[in-house]
Each structure stands twice: as structure tokens, then as C-alpha cells.
């Protein structure tokens, strides 16, 4: 054997050993990868089954809640039918129950955990709008709100729409409402305003109604600040709240 071959032999043996070791590592990796893929497949099937079950449960819960709201509405209607002067109370209660139902519809679409503020505003005002002559100007950033905030905001907007229809801007053909919200990036606080325009002259109420107390209570429930301004040119509702009170899972 030549001197060159004698020098190369140890190198060839070392290279063969490295190749063998590499083949063993690749084989082990292939086995591990196959096992992981099998496990991932099992996990995926389990997750899919879990998601389907959760969807069925939420749909059943939604169905039961809507039936409960419809039953309560029927009880209220029957109970107040022959009570003199109770028509206003009956319509107000039915409207609030309908608002809750619409909010639950939005929550179901979001898996019962959240819904976008813009969708909530549009859903709450749709029944009071005129497609031929729009009454609302709605604008603001996307804010995904938790379920508690969804219900509170939907109920608040229903009260504002109802009051505007009876006494405010929505009670006349020329009246409009601007619903705008902004987010302060520094303080992380959201500010939402409802401003009525071109309606009848506004006069401050002599006493606080149940609807007014409800609006204020719903705002405090979200740890926000509520201001009601009865300006002659139009009623203004202003709501300011920390963003995490609207978006936190808690």
C-alpha cells in the first residue's frame, strides 16, 4: 500500500463512522417526526371534536336564552295588557329584551366571547335607521369587546335610540345622530360619543327616568365615566372607559 493510501485510510474510516452516525440520527429523527405527526393528528382530531361540541353547546345555550327572552316578553305583555297606562312600560321592556337578543346574536357569531364594537353599534341602530335617508353617521376603530361589554353597550344604545325616537333627533324627519369613538394610544382609554343634530330644541328633564339611570349604571358597570349633556342644539351622550375594561377576558 502506498504512503498516500496509508495516510488516507484513517480519514476514510472516520468519514465512514460519521456517515453511519448521521444515518442513525436521521433514522431516529424520522421515527420521532412520524410519532409527532401521529400525535398531532390525534390532537387535531380531538381539538376538532372539542370545537364542534363547544359550538353545539353555545348554539343550544343561545337557543335557550332567546326562548327565555321571548317567554319573558310574552309574560310582560300578558301581565300589562289590562293595566291602564302601561303601554309605554310594555314597549320599553320589550325593546330592552329585543336589544339583549340582538347582542346575543352577535356574541354567538364570536363564539360567545367577544364582538366588534362597530358591529354592535350598527346592529343596535339598524331597527331605528332609514335606508333611504340614513339617520346615523358611525365611525371608529375596530375594537373587539368582551361579552359583558357587548351586552352593556347594546343595551345603552337601545336606550339612546328609544329616547331619540320619542323626544330627540330621531323624532323628526331632519334629525340625525353621529356615533363616533376614538382610542387614545397614550392613556389607552376609549371615548364614545352620541351626538344628536337637527332635532327639536332640547330641554333638560325634570327628573331622571329609569332609562337614564340604566345608561349611567351600565357605564359604571364597565368602570367608565358617563356624561349626559342636554344642549339646546341636541342631546349628547359621552362615554369614556379604559380599554382593558372592554377587552379583558375577565
C-alpha positions in Angstrom: 0.0 0.0 0.0 1.3 3.4 -0.9 2.2 6.1 1.6 -0.7 8.2 0.4 -3.2 5.4 0.9 -1.8 4.8 4.4 -2.4 8.5 5.3 -5.9 8.5 3.8 -7.1 5.3 5.5 -7.7 6.8 8.9 -9.6 9.7 7.3 -11.7 7.3 5.3 -12.5 5.3 8.4 -13.5 8.5 10.3 -15.7 9.6 7.4 -17.4 6.2 7.3 -18.1 6.4 11.0 -19.5 9.9 10.7 -21.8 8.8 7.8 -23.0 5.8 9.9 -23.7 8.1 12.8 -25.5 10.6 10.6 -27.7 7.8 9.2 -28.6 6.7 12.7 -29.5 10.3 13.6 -31.6 10.7 10.5 -33.4 7.4 11.2 -34.1 8.5 14.7 -35.4 11.9 13.6 -37.6 10.2 11.0 -39.1 8.0 13.8 -39.6 11.0 16.1 -41.1 13.0 13.3 -43.5 10.2 12.5 -44.5 9.9 16.1 -45.0 13.7 16.4 -47.1 13.7 13.2 -49.3 10.9 14.5 -49.7 12.7 17.8 -50.5 15.9 16.0 -53.1 14.1 14.0 -54.7 12.8 17.2 -54.6 16.2 18.8 -56.1 17.8 15.7 -59.0 15.3 15.7 -59.5 15.8 19.5 -59.4 19.6 19.0 -61.9 19.4 16.1 -64.3 17.3 18.1 -63.9 19.7 21.1 -64.7 22.7 18.9 -67.7 21.0 17.4 -69.0 20.1 20.9 -68.4 23.7 22.1 -70.2 25.1 19.1 -73.2 22.8 19.7 -73.3 23.8 23.4 -73.2 27.5 22.5 -75.9 27.2 19.9 -78.1 25.3 22.4 -77.4 28.0 25.1 -78.2 30.7 22.6 -81.4 29.0 21.7 -82.5 28.6 25.3 -81.6 32.3 26.1 -83.6 33.5 23.1 -86.6 31.3 24.2 -86.3 32.7 27.7 -86.3 36.3 26.5 -89.3 35.5 24.3 -91.1 33.9 27.2 -90.3 36.9 29.5 -91.6 39.3 26.8 -94.8 37.3 26.5 -95.3 37.3 30.3 -94.8 41.1 30.4 -97.2 41.6 27.5 -99.9 39.5 29.1 -99.3 41.0 32.6 -99.6 44.6 31.4 -102.2 44.1 28.8 -105.1 45.2 31.0 -103.2 47.7 33.2 -104.2 51.2 32.4 -101.5 53.5 31.1 -98.9 50.6 31.0 -98.4 50.7 27.2 -95.2 52.7 27.5 -93.7 50.4 30.1 -94.6 47.3 28.0 -93.0 48.7 24.8 -89.9 49.8 26.8 -89.4 46.3 28.3 -90.0 44.6 25.0 -87.4 46.8 23.4 -84.8 46.1 26.0 -85.4 42.4 25.7 -85.0 42.6 21.9 -81.8 44.5 22.4 -80.5 41.7 24.6 -81.4 39.2 21.9 -79.6 41.1 19.2 -76.5 41.3 21.4 -76.6 37.6 22.0 -76.8 37.0 18.2 -73.5 38.9 17.8 -71.9 37.0 20.7 -72.8 33.7 19.1 -71.0 34.7 15.9 -67.9 35.4 18.0 -68.1 32.1 19.9 -69.8 33.8 22.8 -66.6 35.5 23.9 -66.4 38.8 22.0 -67.8 41.0 19.2 -66.6 44.1 17.3 -67.8 47.5 18.6 -68.7 48.6 15.0 -71.0 45.6 14.5 -72.6 46.2 17.9 -73.3 49.9 17.0 -74.7 49.0 13.6 -76.8 46.1 15.0 -78.3 48.3 17.7 -79.2 51.2 15.4 -80.4 49.2 12.4 -84.0 49.0 13.5 -84.1 52.8 14.0 -82.5 53.8 10.8 -84.0 54.7 7.4 -82.1 53.0 4.4 -83.5 55.6 2.0 -82.3 58.6 4.2 -79.7 57.3 6.7 -80.1 58.8 10.1 -76.8 57.6 11.6 -73.1 58.5 11.0 -71.0 55.8 12.5 -67.2 55.8 12.7 -64.4 54.5 14.8 -61.5 52.0 15.1 -62.0 48.2 15.3 -62.4 47.2 19.0 -63.1 43.6 19.9 -65.1 43.7 23.1 -65.7 41.1 25.8 -69.2 39.6 26.3 -70.1 41.8 29.3 -69.2 45.0 27.4 -71.2 43.8 24.4 -74.3 43.5 26.4 -73.8 46.8 28.3 -73.1 48.8 25.1 -76.0 47.2 23.2 -78.4 48.0 26.0 -77.1 51.6 26.2 -77.5 52.2 22.5 -81.0 50.8 22.6 -82.0 53.3 25.4 -80.4 56.1 23.4 -82.2 55.2 20.2 -85.5 54.8 22.0 -85.2 58.2 23.7 -84.2 59.9 20.5 -87.2 58.3 18.7 -89.6 59.7 21.3 -88.1 63.0 22.2 -84.9 63.7 20.2 -83.4 63.9 16.8 -85.0 60.6 15.5 -88.5 62.0 16.3 -88.3 64.4 13.2 -87.5 63.8 9.6 -84.5 66.0 9.5 -82.8 64.7 12.6 -79.5 62.7 12.6 -77.2 61.1 15.1 -73.4 60.8 15.0 -71.9 57.9 16.9 -68.1 58.3 17.0 -65.4 56.7 19.0 -61.7 57.2 19.3 -58.9 55.4 21.2 -56.2 57.4 23.0 -52.9 55.5 22.3 -51.2 57.0 25.3 -53.8 56.6 28.1 -55.4 53.5 26.4 -58.9 55.0 27.0 -61.8 54.7 24.6 -64.2 57.7 24.2 -67.5 57.2 22.5 -70.0 60.0 21.8 -73.6 60.0 20.7 -74.5 63.5 19.3 -78.0 64.4 18.1 -78.3 67.0 15.4 -81.2 68.9 13.6 -83.8 67.7 16.1 -86.2 69.6 18.3 -84.9 72.0 20.9 -83.7 70.0 23.9 -84.9 70.7 27.4 -83.3 69.0 30.4 -85.7 66.6 32.0 -87.3 67.5 35.3 -86.5 64.1 36.8 -84.2 61.2 35.9 -86.0 58.4 34.2 -85.4 54.7 34.6 -83.7 54.7 31.1 -81.3 57.5 32.2 -80.4 55.6 35.4 -79.9 52.4 33.3 -77.5 54.2 31.0 -75.4 55.5 33.8 -75.4 52.2 35.7 -74.3 50.3 32.6 -71.4 52.8 32.1 -70.3 52.4 35.8 -70.5 48.6 35.4 -67.7 48.9 32.9 -65.8 51.2 35.2 -66.3 54.1 32.7 -67.4 57.7 33.0 -70.8 58.8 31.6 -71.8 62.4 30.8 -75.3 63.4 29.6 -75.5 66.9 28.1 -78.9 68.4 27.3 -77.7 71.1 24.9 -80.4 73.1 23.1 -79.0 72.1 19.7 -79.0 68.4 20.6 -78.6 65.8 23.3 -75.0 64.4 23.7 -74.0 61.2 25.5 -70.3 60.8 26.2 -68.7 57.6 27.5 -65.0 57.3 28.4 -63.6 54.0 29.6 -60.2 52.2 30.0 -59.8 49.9 27.0 -58.9 46.9 29.1 -62.3 47.1 30.8 -63.9 46.4 27.4 -61.4 43.9 26.0 -60.2 41.9 29.0 -61.3 38.3 29.1 -62.3 38.8 32.8 
